[in-house]
Amino acid sequence: MAITVPESIRSSATVGERILFHTLKECLDDDYIVYYEPEINGKRPDFLIIGPYLGLLVLEVKDYTINTLHRLTKNEWIINSKSDGMVTVDSPLKQAKDYMFSVQNLLKKDKNLTHQEGKYLGKLKFPCGYGAVLTRLNQKQCIKTDLYEVAEPTLLLTRDEIDPDHDNFSEELLIEKLMNMFTIPFRLREPLSSEEMNAIRYHLFPEVRISREFKQASPYRDQLLLSLHNLETMDLHQEKLAKQLGDKNRLIRGVAGSGKTLILASRARLIKREHPDWNILILCYNISLSRSIETMVRAKMDEPTDLFEAAAISEKNDCMKGITVKNFHEWLKKDLDITEEQLPTVIEKLENNETILPKYDAVLIDEGQDFKSEWLRLVSLLLNEETYSMLLVEDRAQTINHRGRNYLQNAGLDFRGRSKILQINYRNTSQIINFAWDFYQAHAVSKKVITGTVEGQEIIPPLSTRRKGPDPVLARAASLHEEAQMVARAMKKLHQEKKVPYEEMLVLYRVRRTYKINVINILKSTFKQHQIPYTWVTENQETKRNYKKDDGSAKIFTLDSSKGLDFQAVFIVNADNTPFALEEDNDREAALMYIGMTRAIEYLMISYSGKTEYTDYFDHILKKRQLEEDREVANK
């Protein structure tokens, strides 16, 4: 089943458009993307299809009948319009062809999508085609009326070719015809890669770009300026969601790694483009995450609408003007000049119109599961009643500060019928997310987690993409000193052999010191010994506020401060300090470990030297892996 954007067709679409929409969705494979009425450079073709073996195809749909058509030429058709009488219009094939040329010209500007040498120099690496769909005519009618004399049969689809309810319909013939709607046909020897398909989508739909300042390094990178290997795009589910959120208050609940923060940042840019005079507030719980979100939003706002526009954005024109990004307590203290203890009194005064505080036209909140009801109540009272634009994103499996509540009852926020669930984890490899979820289910105290709830709050089990990677590494050591050495050697190996930059490495710990050892000092001295650049981000409030990912150094974080972040490689050290002996809430400890594991995009390593229920679990996995390896060797 193909992926469609939007997910469902608008209610005012014609019957023919509906039939074609559903047929393409059902008949094409799941690696095809079908866009309905996409806006590209101010133009709106009816359908645009991107497929790995197809290339790019534009379709124009018409509901003409025999009585509608009066006089036809190759480029112009005179039709009998009910409202306007006889009118001359471009033929549907000419319209589709013009749309296709517009798309081609846009994509040719990107060197990564064109041939750079040989007889096809400057040409796109993949075919672009076009066609027309006449939803109220069949093939027999086209033959009888000589319509095929002015419209190439191979570029024309009729009702009997697109309607599964028609006796002559054939899914195989439909796909074959789509594959041949190219005036200069050539079949791709190698399918378009996901990177190339993302590059096409990047240029056609700039509003869904993810333009982070911190980009993944590619060891083979040799392109200057516009190398699409350095660009990320939202996954398709995010793209549809960002476009379809609508106005007013919205709730997004998603699993770890589902891109909730990216959607929030993309949403902020869309709102600012539509309402440049709006005052926008973005809040989260975590100080470090607030800096990460600000970096992400600033980069997206700085990005010109036309990627190839040479003029730089003026420094005087601050792209973040009217956008405030802070963690909740920083905002409370610096912007409102109140303390948390004063909240009940302030809220009461606001409800009685006895005090005035800044108003916001739109509020976007990340880590919503960690916000207290009165925090949300305060925000709702400062939201412009006319715009009432709020986006709240959360993942209750990552709850480390339990805030049992009903949004409507406790905070005055009504999300009924205005919520979306993101269940697909695309950040982590399937090995990492399955490992993390199995751990979470095994160690969250409430058995209800297995069925999807804890403390009455729904927990969403993640669905993994097909992206594969190495199994998480479990390393038992004799001491923390040995652990640190193992971690440092692993970091050096990833850096040298896999070309993973140090700034894409995250080291997580539960506590900085115990009565026996100083965890941080051992890590710092070991990294210095191995000449690994590092930044201890969670050393104090100042280092948290100054956090920047792309500074060339590995980052050292506490588990609970890593929420919302992601790194290519994650190392959880001193895991035998989990569950922490002084923490009574075991659900919180399980959530912390789950959060730490799911920060890893490709590589995850967990090291330990002591004994707890968690390390017993890891030891059991190590024994199971060893038995499987022994069986494989014996069977060879």
Disulfide bonds with the S-S distance in Angstrom:
none
